[in-house]
Amino acid sequence: MQRKFRFSRSRADEAAKHWQESAGERDKRARARAEGRLNEIDTPERIVKRANRLREQVRTYRPLLREIAPERQAAPARAHELAIGKPIVKATARLVERVIGPTKDFLAAAFFDLGSAAIRSVARISTNTDGNAYYGTGFMVTPSLMLTNEHVLEEPAWAAASVAEFDFQHDLNGHQKQVQTFRLDPDTFFLNDKRLDYALVAVSPAPSVGAARLADFGFCPLIAAEGKILVTEPVNIIQHPLGDPKQVVIRENQLSALPADELDHVAHYLADTEPGSSGSPVFNDLWEVIALHHQGVPATDANGNYLTKDGGVWDDSMPLDAIKWVGNEGIRISRIIRHLKGRKDVPAHMAGLLKELLDRSDTVRMGPVGPEGGRRPLPPNDGQPDDSQPDNGPKGPANQVGLLSGEATITVPVTITVRVGDGRAVSASLAGTEVERVRPERDYAGRPGFHRDFLGVSVPMPDVVDSRHGRPAVLADGSLELKYHHFSVIMNAERRLAYVSAVNYDAAAPYTEERGDDEWFIDPRIDAAFQADNRFYKNNPLDRGHLTRRYDAGWGVTPDEAKRANDDTFHWTNCSPQHEVFNQSKLSQPQDLRLWGELENHVTDQAKRDLQRLSIFNGPVFGKDDRTHRGLLIPSAFWKVIAYRTREDGLGAVGFVLHQADLISNLAVERFDPGRFDLRQVRISRIEELTGLDFKGLRNVDPMAASGVREVFEGAVATERKLGSAADIRF
């Protein structure tokens, strides 16, 4: 039996037309994201709806997230503020970056639990007619009903000749799982619509092949509310491309447009799909269905001809998988629900099942409902907001993307999660809703800088002993150290970036500060020519990355102290160019970059838990082969040294280097791609060789340098260790 797919040239032409019509909208939103105008990545109305939906979800899901991830005892500061505050009424860039982003990351603690349940609910649809097998994808949306495309099931007779094949996928060992087959039952329920390209059909509860029950596969509710996603946010798709075993595209691409007016029923997104993916669910990061995938967008030439993947012109004699697809079009779930609510042609015997679907559409539930008897991704209050105030615990750190009990976030220059305390600090800005402008103090004389005895033992600033990478910037008094509140910087005058940024981090401080409007400042104590300013960051995917992050320095025994330290981090001396992938949510980052962001957890697990202090040194590796952009050499690697007190009250220090082998292939906006990441634990003495810095006694307390743990490769003592997981770290 030949494998086929329902392909309509007119439907593909229409999708290509829609894609062209939304080009301006896609470009506008993409530019807004790239240029940091986050309040313009979507309409103000949708941004407000997104924030308020997340607000209700934080209020609802805090109890469950404590169950799924016990170490997460509280929401991030901004998520907490969102939950206990009044509903949002105004869309701002700060709202998107400081509130929506951290809140999404907090809720994504359940990402894999919810994703696993979603995967179970998706099936391949196989229709046997005219001697051929036609394939599509469908997914359960209630315990009884499956959703797919109208062009997959145009009429009840097609559905009657179809089966849903669940578990058509490979197990963890790469073996084909036992497929569980269920017949579709259009006599019990069948509704479809050509314009919105949806078909809703009942599935028989008992299998025709296999031993599973339909209830074992759960379902993904269809949610009527808008605000489930913003343009430029990632999407996830579960599909059976080309009728093959199930595949999952996780956060590989993004929602690119939600067109208005006559196209407001479609969503455009970038993701890998093929024929056979028709009817697949398109999810946000909380595994809420945002769209029903219905058509890939073919690449076309000036005459409207479809193009092949090798650049030729496609014709009907060629297979569908030869077409070059440039995007995707789905039907928005909110519009499908609106249409279903307005239908007047529903037979009486189908009304009950439709009512069940529509009754579930007004919910703050995240993601799918698991199988009967299994853990349901919903707290015991079944979706009712939790109005409890989670601020009664002991004091500790607050942070940006994970104020979770005992965690804080630092960056070197990427996000690092540190588990060092059990409580939460009071955010000095928690009560406010407006961004207070950063204003560093003009009198630089009173700044104490990096405290050498912060850990109770002496940890000196490193010295620049080899200036082959560039001469240090010298202050008027002849010194090299630029002192700020809680941190210090030594600048490379020739590279216009820091040699080192050193910060004292106190997880037990009673106040933290995380406000800022991303306005940066020249430090007047050294020549402005020695500082890489905003000209290097405009109109490209280079992010202005804090070396000492404001969440690391922004602590204090008073709110004023926390604010002064926070504001100091906005000096150009503390800025380093980093690719925007460094700032993505951990779920979307390459494995080595994610591990880089988790190193602090494992370092502090080895340290003395009741001290709650770290001294952290970080900076770029200045390489001879660094690429030039607008006259600035972009570092191709970053290093980090963490000093801590050991359980025996001694001093310990570990070093790491994150290499990006092909950092940037081309700095043009249209092609700015990160290369491969390679994370290694490295001897501090090796970091000294790479940087020209002298860390003095820290090299002697580095466990990688201890004679008892040396490794020998080809007769040479190893100076670095590839990290595949945190378990590979040597203490």
C-alpha positions as CSV (number, residue, x, y, z in Angstrom):
1,M,0.0,0.0,0.0
2,Q,1.5,3.3,-1.1
3,R,2.1,6.0,1.6
4,K,0.4,9.3,0.7
5,F,-0.5,12.7,2.2
6,R,-3.4,15.0,1.6
7,F,-1.8,17.8,-0.3
8,S,-3.7,20.7,-1.9
9,R,-1.9,23.1,-4.2
10,S,-4.5,25.8,-3.6
11,R,-4.1,25.5,0.2
12,A,-0.3,25.7,-0.1
13,D,-0.7,28.7,-2.5
14,E,-2.9,30.4,0.1
15,A,-0.4,29.8,2.9
16,A,2.4,31.3,0.7
17,K,0.2,34.3,0.1
18,H,-0.5,34.7,3.8
19,W,3.2,34.4,4.5
20,Q,4.0,37.2,2.1
21,E,1.3,39.4,3.5
22,S,2.7,39.0,7.0
23,A,6.3,39.7,6.0
24,G,6.1,43.3,7.3
25,E,4.7,42.1,10.6
26,R,7.3,39.4,11.0
27,D,10.2,41.8,10.2
28,K,8.8,44.4,12.6
29,R,8.5,42.0,15.5
30,A,11.9,40.4,14.8
31,R,13.6,43.9,14.7
32,A,11.9,44.9,17.9
33,R,13.3,41.8,19.7
34,A,16.8,42.2,18.2
35,E,16.9,45.9,19.2
36,G,15.6,45.4,22.7
37,R,12.3,47.1,22.2
38,L,10.5,44.3,24.0
39,N,7.2,46.2,24.4
40,E,6.9,46.1,20.6
41,I,7.4,42.4,20.0
42,D,3.6,42.0,20.0
43,T,0.6,44.2,20.4
44,P,0.1,46.0,23.7
45,E,-3.2,44.1,24.2
46,R,-1.6,40.7,23.8
47,I,1.3,41.6,26.1
48,V,-1.1,42.6,28.8
49,K,-3.1,39.4,28.3
50,R,0.1,37.4,28.4
51,A,1.1,38.9,31.7
52,N,-2.3,38.5,33.3
53,R,-2.5,34.9,32.3
54,L,0.9,34.2,33.8
55,R,-0.2,36.0,36.9
56,E,-3.1,33.6,37.4
57,Q,-0.9,30.6,36.6
58,V,1.7,31.6,39.2
59,R,-1.1,32.1,41.8
60,T,-2.5,28.6,40.9
61,Y,0.6,26.5,40.4
62,R,2.9,27.4,43.3
63,P,1.8,24.4,45.3
64,L,2.3,22.0,42.4
65,L,5.7,23.3,41.5
66,R,6.8,22.7,45.1
67,E,5.8,19.0,44.6
68,I,7.4,18.6,41.2
69,A,10.6,20.5,42.1
70,P,10.9,20.5,46.0
71,E,13.9,22.8,45.9
72,R,11.6,25.5,44.3
73,Q,9.8,26.9,47.4
74,A,9.0,30.3,46.0
75,A,8.4,32.2,42.8
76,P,11.0,34.6,41.3
77,A,10.8,38.1,42.8
78,R,9.1,39.5,39.7
79,A,6.7,36.4,39.4
80,H,5.8,36.8,43.0
81,E,5.2,40.6,42.5
82,L,3.0,39.7,39.5
83,A,1.0,37.1,41.5
84,I,0.2,39.3,44.5
85,G,-0.2,42.6,42.7
86,K,-3.1,44.0,40.7
87,P,-3.8,42.9,37.2
88,I,-1.5,44.4,34.6
89,V,-3.0,47.2,32.5
90,K,0.0,48.6,30.6
91,A,2.5,46.9,28.3
92,T,6.1,48.0,28.8
93,A,9.5,46.6,27.8
94,R,10.3,46.1,31.5
95,L,7.1,44.0,31.8
96,V,8.3,41.6,29.1
97,E,11.9,41.3,30.2
98,R,11.7,41.5,34.0
99,V,8.3,40.0,34.7
100,I,7.1,37.8,31.8
101,G,10.4,36.2,31.1
102,P,11.3,35.2,34.7
103,T,7.7,34.0,35.4
104,K,7.7,31.8,32.3
105,D,11.0,30.2,33.5
106,F,9.6,29.6,36.9
107,L,6.5,27.9,35.6
108,A,8.7,25.9,33.2
109,A,9.9,23.9,36.2
110,A,7.3,21.4,35.0
111,F,8.5,21.6,31.4
112,F,9.5,17.9,31.0
113,D,6.6,16.5,33.1
114,L,4.1,18.4,31.0
115,G,5.9,17.7,27.8
116,S,5.9,13.9,28.5
117,A,2.2,14.0,29.0
118,A,1.7,16.0,25.8
119,I,3.7,13.5,23.8
120,R,1.5,10.7,24.9
121,S,-1.7,12.4,23.6
122,V,-0.5,12.7,20.0
123,A,-1.1,10.0,17.5
124,R,-0.6,9.2,13.8
125,I,-3.8,9.1,11.8
126,S,-3.9,6.5,9.1
127,T,-6.7,6.6,6.5
128,N,-7.1,3.6,4.1
129,T,-9.0,4.6,1.0
130,D,-8.7,3.9,-2.7
131,G,-6.0,1.4,-2.1
132,N,-3.7,3.9,-0.4
133,A,-2.7,4.8,3.1
134,Y,-3.0,8.6,3.8
135,Y,-1.2,9.9,6.9
136,G,-1.6,12.9,9.2
137,T,-1.3,13.7,12.9
138,G,-3.9,14.3,15.5
139,F,-4.1,14.7,19.3
140,M,-6.6,14.2,22.1
141,V,-8.4,17.3,23.3
142,T,-10.8,15.7,25.7
143,P,-11.0,12.1,27.0
144,S,-13.1,11.2,23.9
145,L,-12.3,13.7,21.1
146,M,-9.3,14.1,18.8
147,L,-8.4,17.2,16.8
148,T,-6.8,17.2,13.4
149,N,-7.2,19.1,10.1
150,E,-10.2,19.2,7.9
151,H,-8.0,18.3,4.9
152,V,-7.0,15.1,6.8
153,L,-10.6,14.2,7.5
154,E,-12.8,16.0,5.0
155,E,-15.9,13.9,5.6
156,P,-17.2,11.3,8.1
157,A,-16.5,8.5,5.6
158,W,-12.8,9.3,5.7
159,A,-12.9,9.2,9.5
160,A,-14.7,5.9,9.4
161,A,-11.8,4.5,7.4
162,S,-9.2,5.9,9.8
163,V,-7.4,4.8,12.9
164,A,-5.4,6.7,15.5
165,E,-2.1,5.0,16.2
166,F,-0.7,5.9,19.6
167,D,2.9,5.1,20.7
168,F,4.1,4.9,17.1
169,Q,7.5,6.0,18.4
170,H,10.8,4.7,19.7
171,D,11.6,3.9,23.3
172,L,14.7,5.0,25.2
173,N,16.7,2.2,23.7
174,G,15.8,3.1,20.1
175,H,13.3,0.2,19.8
176,Q,9.9,0.6,18.2
177,K,7.2,0.6,20.9
178,Q,4.1,-1.5,20.7
179,V,1.6,0.6,18.7
180,Q,-1.8,1.0,20.3
181,T,-4.5,1.4,17.6
182,F,-8.0,2.9,18.1
183,R,-10.7,3.3,15.4
184,L,-12.1,6.8,14.9
185,D,-15.9,7.0,15.6
186,P,-17.5,9.7,13.5
187,D,-21.0,8.4,14.3
188,T,-20.5,9.4,17.9
189,F,-19.0,12.8,17.0
190,F,-17.7,14.5,13.9
191,L,-17.5,18.3,13.2
192,N,-15.1,20.0,10.7
193,D,-14.6,23.4,9.0
194,K,-12.8,24.1,5.8
195,R,-11.8,27.7,6.4
196,L,-10.3,27.0,9.8
197,D,-9.1,23.6,8.6
198,Y,-10.1,21.6,11.7
199,A,-11.8,18.3,12.2
200,L,-13.0,17.1,15.6
201,V,-13.8,13.4,15.9
202,A,-14.6,10.9,18.5
203,V,-12.2,8.0,19.2
204,S,-13.3,4.5,20.2
205,P,-12.4,4.0,23.9
206,A,-11.2,0.4,23.4
207,P,-8.2,-0.5,21.1
208,S,-8.5,-2.5,18.0
209,V,-4.8,-3.4,18.3
210,G,-2.9,-3.4,21.7
211,A,-3.9,-3.6,25.3
212,A,-4.0,0.1,26.4
213,R,-7.1,2.1,27.1
214,L,-7.7,5.4,25.4
215,A,-7.7,7.0,28.8
216,D,-4.1,6.0,29.2
217,F,-3.0,8.7,26.8
218,G,-4.5,11.8,28.4
219,F,-5.4,14.9,26.5
220,C,-4.5,18.5,25.8
221,P,-7.3,20.9,26.6
222,L,-8.1,23.7,24.1
223,I,-7.9,27.0,25.8
224,A,-10.0,29.9,24.5
225,A,-8.1,32.8,26.1
226,E,-5.5,34.8,24.3
227,G,-2.2,35.5,26.1
228,K,-0.8,32.0,25.8
229,I,2.2,33.2,23.9
230,L,3.9,36.4,22.5
231,V,5.4,36.8,19.0
232,T,9.1,35.8,19.0
233,E,8.6,33.3,21.9
234,P,9.6,29.6,21.2
235,V,7.2,27.0,20.0
236,N,7.2,23.2,20.4
237,I,5.6,20.8,18.0
238,I,4.8,17.0,18.3
239,Q,4.3,15.4,14.9
240,H,4.5,12.4,12.6
241,P,6.4,14.0,9.7
242,L,6.1,11.9,6.4
243,G,4.0,9.4,8.5
244,D,7.2,8.4,10.3
245,P,7.5,7.6,14.0
246,K,6.7,10.5,16.4
247,Q,9.1,13.4,16.5
248,V,9.2,16.4,18.8
249,V,10.6,19.8,17.8
250,I,11.4,21.5,21.2
251,R,12.0,25.2,21.2
252,E,13.9,25.1,17.9
253,N,12.1,28.0,16.5
254,Q,9.6,30.7,17.3
255,L,6.3,32.2,16.7
256,S,7.0,34.8,14.1
257,A,3.6,36.5,13.5
258,L,0.0,36.7,14.6
259,P,-1.5,38.6,11.7
260,A,-4.4,40.9,12.1
261,D,-7.7,41.7,10.3
262,E,-8.8,39.0,7.8
263,L,-5.8,36.8,8.7
264,D,-6.2,37.0,12.5
265,H,-7.2,33.3,12.6
266,V,-3.7,32.1,11.6
267,A,-0.3,31.9,13.4
268,H,3.0,31.9,11.5
269,Y,6.0,30.2,13.0
270,L,9.3,28.8,12.1
271,A,9.9,25.1,12.8
272,D,10.9,21.9,11.0
273,T,7.8,20.2,9.6
274,E,7.0,17.9,6.7
275,P,4.0,16.5,5.0
276,G,2.3,14.2,7.5
277,S,2.6,16.9,10.2
278,S,-0.8,18.2,9.3
279,G,-3.0,18.2,12.4
280,S,-0.1,18.5,14.9
281,P,-0.4,20.5,18.0
282,V,1.8,23.6,18.3
283,F,2.6,24.4,22.0
284,N,4.1,27.2,24.0
285,D,6.7,26.5,26.8
286,L,4.0,25.6,29.3
287,W,2.6,23.0,26.8
288,E,-0.6,24.9,26.2
289,V,-1.8,24.3,22.6
290,I,-1.6,27.6,20.8
291,A,-2.3,26.5,17.2
292,L,-3.3,23.6,15.1
293,H,-0.6,23.1,12.4
294,H,-2.2,22.9,9.0
295,Q,0.2,23.9,6.2
296,G,3.9,24.4,5.5
297,V,4.8,27.5,3.5
298,P,6.6,26.6,0.3
299,A,9.5,28.8,-1.0
300,T,8.5,30.4,-4.3
301,D,10.2,32.3,-7.1
302,A,9.0,35.5,-8.7
303,N,6.5,33.5,-10.9
304,G,5.0,31.7,-8.0
305,N,6.7,28.4,-8.8
306,Y,7.6,26.2,-5.8
307,L,11.3,25.8,-5.2
308,T,13.1,22.6,-4.3
309,K,15.6,22.2,-1.5
310,D,18.4,22.2,-4.1
311,G,17.2,25.5,-5.7
312,G,15.3,24.0,-8.7
313,V,11.7,24.4,-9.6
314,W,9.3,21.8,-8.1
315,D,6.6,20.1,-10.2
316,D,3.9,17.5,-9.5
317,S,6.1,14.6,-10.6
318,M,8.4,15.2,-7.6
319,P,7.8,14.0,-4.1
320,L,6.4,16.5,-1.6
321,D,9.5,16.2,0.6
322,A,11.6,17.8,-2.2
323,I,9.8,21.1,-1.6
324,K,11.8,23.8,0.3
325,W,9.5,24.9,3.2
326,V,10.3,28.4,4.5
327,G,7.7,28.6,7.3
328,N,4.6,27.2,8.7
329,E,1.0,28.3,9.2
330,G,-1.3,27.1,12.0
331,I,-4.9,27.9,13.0
332,R,-5.1,29.7,16.3
333,I,-6.8,27.7,19.0
334,S,-8.6,30.7,20.3
335,R,-10.3,31.1,16.9
336,I,-11.3,27.4,16.7
337,I,-12.9,27.6,20.1
338,R,-14.7,30.8,19.1
339,H,-16.0,29.1,16.0
340,L,-17.1,26.0,17.9
341,K,-19.0,28.2,20.4
342,G,-20.9,29.8,17.5
343,R,-21.9,26.7,15.6
344,K,-25.6,26.1,15.2
345,D,-25.3,22.9,13.2
346,V,-24.3,20.5,16.1
347,P,-26.5,17.4,16.2
348,A,-28.2,16.8,19.6
349,H,-26.4,13.6,20.3
350,M,-23.0,15.4,19.9
351,A,-23.9,18.4,22.1
352,G,-22.7,16.8,25.3
353,L,-19.2,16.0,24.1
354,L,-18.9,19.5,22.6
355,K,-20.0,21.0,25.9
356,E,-17.3,19.1,27.7
357,L,-14.7,20.5,25.4
358,L,-15.9,24.0,25.7
359,D,-16.3,23.9,29.5
360,R,-12.6,23.1,29.7
361,S,-11.6,26.0,27.5
362,D,-11.8,28.6,30.2
363,T,-9.0,27.5,32.5
364,V,-5.6,28.6,33.7
365,R,-4.4,25.0,33.5
366,M,-0.9,24.6,32.1
367,G,-0.5,21.9,29.5
368,P,-2.1,18.4,29.2
369,V,-4.2,16.3,31.5
370,G,-2.3,13.1,32.3
371,P,-3.8,9.6,32.1
372,E,-6.4,8.6,34.7
373,G,-4.8,7.4,37.9
374,G,-1.5,9.2,37.1
375,R,-0.2,12.5,38.4
376,R,-2.2,15.3,36.8
377,P,-0.3,18.5,36.2
378,L,-2.7,20.5,38.3
379,P,-2.6,21.3,42.0
380,P,-5.1,20.0,44.5
381,N,-7.3,23.1,44.3
382,D,-7.9,22.2,40.6
383,G,-7.0,25.5,39.1
384,Q,-8.2,28.0,41.7
385,P,-5.7,30.8,42.4
386,D,-3.5,30.4,45.5
387,D,-3.8,33.7,47.4
388,S,-1.2,32.7,50.0
389,Q,1.7,35.1,50.6
390,P,4.9,33.2,50.2
391,D,7.0,35.7,52.1
392,N,7.0,34.3,55.6
393,G,10.1,32.2,55.4
394,P,13.6,33.0,56.4
395,K,15.6,35.6,54.5
396,G,17.9,34.8,51.7
397,P,18.7,35.7,48.1
398,A,16.4,37.1,45.4
399,N,17.2,36.7,41.7
400,Q,16.0,37.3,38.2
401,V,15.1,34.0,36.5
402,G,14.7,31.7,39.5
403,L,14.1,33.2,42.9
404,L,13.6,29.7,44.2
405,S,14.3,28.9,47.7
406,G,18.1,28.8,48.2
407,E,18.9,29.8,44.7
408,A,20.3,33.0,43.1
409,T,21.5,33.9,39.7
410,I,24.9,35.1,38.7
411,T,26.5,35.6,35.3
412,V,30.0,35.2,34.1
413,P,28.9,36.5,31.6
414,V,26.2,33.9,31.2
415,T,23.5,32.9,33.8
416,I,24.8,30.7,36.6
417,T,22.5,29.2,39.2
418,V,23.9,29.1,42.7
419,R,22.2,27.0,45.5
420,V,23.6,28.5,48.7
421,G,20.7,29.4,51.0
422,D,17.3,28.3,52.2
423,G,15.4,31.6,52.3
424,R,14.7,34.7,50.4
425,A,15.9,38.2,50.6
426,V,13.5,41.1,50.4
427,S,13.7,42.8,47.0
428,A,14.3,46.5,47.5
429,S,12.1,47.2,44.5
430,L,9.4,44.6,45.1
431,A,6.7,47.0,46.0
432,G,7.2,49.3,43.0
433,T,5.7,48.8,39.5
434,E,7.7,51.5,37.7
435,V,11.3,51.2,36.6
436,E,13.6,53.4,38.6
437,R,16.2,54.9,36.4
438,V,19.8,53.8,37.0
439,R,21.9,56.6,38.3
440,P,25.4,55.7,39.5
441,E,26.8,58.0,42.2
442,R,28.9,60.7,40.7
443,D,31.4,60.7,43.6
444,Y,33.5,57.6,43.0
445,A,35.7,58.1,46.0
446,G,33.6,56.1,48.5
447,R,33.3,52.9,46.5
448,P,35.0,50.0,48.5
449,G,35.4,47.6,45.6
450,F,36.2,43.9,45.8
451,H,36.7,42.9,49.5
452,R,39.8,40.6,49.8
453,D,38.8,39.1,53.2
454,F,35.1,38.6,52.3
455,L,35.3,34.8,52.9
456,G,37.1,35.1,56.2
457,V,40.4,34.3,54.6
458,S,42.4,36.4,52.2
459,V,41.4,36.1,48.5
460,P,43.4,38.8,46.6
461,M,42.5,40.4,43.3
462,P,44.5,38.8,40.5
463,D,47.3,40.8,39.0
464,V,48.0,41.4,35.3
465,V,51.5,40.0,34.9
466,D,51.6,39.4,31.2
467,S,50.1,42.2,29.0
468,R,50.5,40.4,25.7
469,H,46.7,40.6,25.3
470,G,46.8,44.4,25.8
471,R,48.0,46.9,28.3
472,P,45.8,47.6,31.3
473,A,44.0,50.9,31.7
474,V,45.7,53.0,34.3
475,L,43.8,55.4,36.6
476,A,45.0,58.9,37.5
477,D,46.6,57.6,40.7
478,G,48.6,55.0,38.8
479,S,46.4,52.1,40.0
480,L,44.6,49.6,37.8
481,E,41.6,48.6,39.9
482,L,38.3,50.3,39.2
483,K,36.4,50.0,42.5
484,Y,32.6,49.8,42.6
485,H,30.1,48.7,45.3
486,H,30.8,45.0,46.0
487,F,33.0,44.4,42.9
488,S,36.1,45.6,41.1
489,V,37.2,45.7,37.4
490,I,40.6,45.8,35.7
491,M,40.3,47.0,32.2
492,N,42.2,46.0,29.0
493,A,42.7,49.4,27.4
494,E,43.5,47.9,23.9
495,R,40.6,45.4,23.8
496,R,38.2,47.9,25.6
497,L,36.9,45.1,27.7
498,A,37.6,43.9,31.2
499,Y,40.6,41.7,32.0
500,V,38.7,40.6,35.1
501,S,35.5,41.4,37.0
502,A,35.6,40.2,40.6
503,V,32.5,40.3,42.8
504,N,31.7,39.4,46.4
505,Y,28.4,37.6,46.6
506,D,26.4,37.4,49.8
507,A,23.4,35.0,49.7
508,A,22.3,36.0,53.2
509,A,22.0,39.7,52.7
510,P,18.6,41.0,53.8
511,Y,18.0,43.2,50.7
512,T,18.5,42.7,47.0
513,E,18.0,45.1,44.1
514,E,17.2,44.3,40.5
515,R,15.9,47.4,38.9
516,G,17.3,49.1,35.8
517,D,16.3,50.6,32.5
518,D,19.4,49.3,30.6
519,E,21.0,52.7,30.3
520,W,24.7,52.3,30.5
521,F,27.4,54.8,31.6
522,I,31.0,55.6,30.8
523,D,33.3,55.5,33.9
524,P,35.0,58.9,34.0
525,R,38.0,57.6,35.8
526,I,39.5,56.1,32.6
527,D,39.5,57.4,29.0
528,A,36.2,56.7,27.2
529,A,38.3,55.3,24.3
530,F,39.2,52.4,26.6
531,Q,35.5,51.4,27.0
532,A,33.4,49.6,24.4
533,D,30.1,51.5,24.3
534,N,26.7,51.1,22.6
535,R,28.0,51.6,19.1
536,F,29.2,47.9,19.1
537,Y,25.8,46.6,20.2
538,K,23.3,48.3,17.9
539,N,21.4,46.4,15.2
540,N,22.9,43.0,15.7
541,P,22.4,40.0,18.0
542,L,25.2,41.0,20.3
543,D,23.8,41.4,23.8
544,R,25.3,43.8,26.4
545,G,26.2,41.2,29.0
546,H,27.0,42.1,32.5
547,L,30.2,40.5,33.7
548,T,29.3,41.1,37.3
549,R,25.6,40.8,37.0
550,R,23.4,43.2,38.9
551,Y,21.8,40.4,40.8
552,D,25.2,39.3,42.1
553,A,26.4,42.7,43.2
554,G,23.0,44.2,44.1
555,W,22.7,43.1,47.7
556,G,23.0,45.0,50.9
557,V,22.1,45.4,54.6
558,T,19.9,48.4,53.5
559,P,17.9,49.1,50.4
560,D,20.2,52.0,49.6
561,E,23.3,49.8,49.6
562,A,21.6,47.3,47.3
563,K,20.6,50.0,44.9
564,R,24.0,51.6,44.8
565,A,25.6,48.3,43.9
566,N,22.9,47.5,41.3
567,D,23.4,50.8,39.6
568,D,27.2,50.4,39.5
569,T,26.9,47.3,37.3
570,F,25.6,49.5,34.5
571,H,29.1,50.9,33.7
572,W,30.5,50.0,30.2
573,T,33.6,48.7,32.1
574,N,31.4,45.8,33.3
575,C,30.0,45.0,29.9
576,S,31.0,42.1,27.6
577,P,29.6,41.3,24.1
578,Q,27.8,37.9,24.1
579,H,25.6,36.2,21.6
580,E,21.9,36.4,22.4
581,V,21.7,32.6,22.9
582,F,23.5,33.2,26.2
583,N,20.3,34.9,27.4
584,Q,17.9,32.3,26.3
585,S,16.0,30.2,28.7
586,K,18.0,27.3,29.9
587,L,15.7,24.9,28.1
588,S,16.7,26.2,24.7
589,Q,20.4,26.4,25.3
590,P,23.0,23.8,24.1
591,Q,23.9,21.2,26.7
592,D,27.3,22.6,27.6
593,L,25.9,26.1,27.9
594,R,23.1,24.8,30.2
595,L,25.7,23.0,32.3
596,W,27.8,26.2,32.5
597,G,24.8,27.8,34.0
598,E,24.4,25.1,36.7
599,L,28.0,24.9,37.8
600,E,27.5,27.1,40.9
601,N,25.0,24.6,42.3
602,H,27.6,21.9,42.4
603,V,30.4,24.0,43.6
604,T,28.5,25.3,46.6
605,D,27.3,21.7,47.4
606,Q,31.0,21.1,48.2
607,A,31.4,24.3,50.1
608,K,30.5,25.1,53.7
609,R,26.7,25.5,53.6
610,D,26.3,27.9,56.5
611,L,28.7,30.5,55.1
612,Q,26.6,31.5,52.1
613,R,29.4,33.6,50.5
614,L,31.4,33.3,47.4
615,S,34.1,35.4,45.7
616,I,33.8,35.1,41.9
617,F,36.2,36.1,39.2
618,N,35.2,36.1,35.6
619,G,36.1,37.5,32.3
620,P,36.8,36.9,28.6
621,V,39.6,34.9,27.1
622,F,41.4,37.2,24.7
623,G,42.5,35.0,21.8
624,K,44.7,35.8,18.8
625,D,42.0,34.5,16.4
626,D,39.1,36.5,17.9
627,R,36.8,37.9,15.2
628,T,36.5,41.6,14.6
629,H,33.1,43.4,14.5
630,R,33.0,47.2,14.0
631,G,36.6,47.4,15.2
632,L,36.0,45.4,18.4
633,L,37.5,41.9,18.8
634,I,34.8,39.6,20.1
635,P,36.0,37.0,22.7
636,S,35.6,33.4,21.7
637,A,35.7,32.0,25.2
638,F,34.9,32.9,28.8
639,W,36.5,31.8,32.0
640,K,35.4,31.7,35.6
641,V,37.1,31.1,38.9
642,I,35.0,30.5,42.1
643,A,36.6,30.8,45.5
644,Y,34.7,29.3,48.5
645,R,35.2,28.1,52.1
646,T,35.4,24.3,52.4
647,R,33.7,22.2,55.0
648,E,37.0,22.0,56.8
649,D,37.1,25.9,57.0
650,G,39.8,26.0,54.4
651,L,39.8,27.7,51.1
652,G,38.9,26.1,47.8
653,A,38.8,27.3,44.3
654,V,37.7,25.8,41.0
655,G,38.2,27.1,37.4
656,F,36.2,26.6,34.2
657,V,36.4,27.7,30.6
658,L,33.5,27.7,28.1
659,H,34.8,27.6,24.5
660,Q,32.6,28.4,21.6
661,A,34.5,26.8,18.8
662,D,33.0,28.7,15.9
663,L,31.7,31.7,18.0
664,I,30.2,33.7,15.1
665,S,30.4,32.6,11.5
666,N,29.3,36.1,10.2
667,L,28.4,39.1,12.2
668,A,25.9,40.3,9.6
669,V,22.4,40.5,11.0
670,E,21.1,38.0,8.6
671,R,23.6,35.4,9.8
672,F,24.7,35.5,13.3
673,D,24.9,32.0,14.5
674,P,26.5,30.6,17.6
675,G,28.9,27.7,17.1
676,R,29.6,24.6,19.2
677,F,30.0,25.0,22.9
678,D,32.7,23.1,24.8
679,L,32.8,23.3,28.6
680,R,35.8,22.2,30.6
681,Q,37.0,22.3,34.1
682,V,40.4,23.8,33.8
683,R,43.3,24.2,36.2
684,I,43.5,27.8,37.5
685,S,47.2,27.8,36.4
686,R,45.9,27.1,32.9
687,I,43.5,30.1,33.1
688,E,46.5,32.2,34.2
689,E,48.3,31.1,31.0
690,L,45.3,32.0,28.9
691,T,44.6,35.4,30.5
692,G,48.0,36.7,31.7
693,L,46.5,37.0,35.2
694,D,48.1,35.8,38.4
695,F,45.6,34.4,40.9
696,K,48.3,33.9,43.5
697,G,47.4,31.4,46.2
698,L,44.2,30.2,44.5
699,R,46.2,28.0,42.1
700,N,47.4,26.1,45.2
701,V,43.9,25.2,46.5
702,D,42.6,24.1,43.1
703,P,41.7,20.4,43.3
704,M,42.7,19.9,39.7
705,A,46.2,20.7,40.7
706,A,46.4,18.2,43.6
707,S,48.9,15.5,42.9
708,G,46.5,12.8,43.9
709,V,44.0,13.6,41.1
710,R,46.3,14.1,38.2
711,E,45.5,12.4,34.9
712,V,48.0,11.6,32.3
713,F,47.3,11.6,28.6
714,E,50.1,10.6,26.2
715,G,52.7,11.2,28.9
716,A,51.5,14.7,29.9
717,V,49.7,15.8,33.0
718,A,46.1,16.9,32.1
719,T,45.4,20.6,32.7
720,E,41.7,20.4,31.8
721,R,38.8,18.1,32.0
722,K,35.8,17.9,29.6
723,L,32.6,18.1,31.4
724,G,29.7,16.0,30.2
725,S,27.7,16.5,33.4
726,A,28.1,18.1,36.8
727,A,29.2,14.7,38.2
728,D,32.4,15.2,36.2
729,I,33.5,18.2,38.3
730,R,36.6,17.4,40.4
731,F,36.7,18.7,43.9
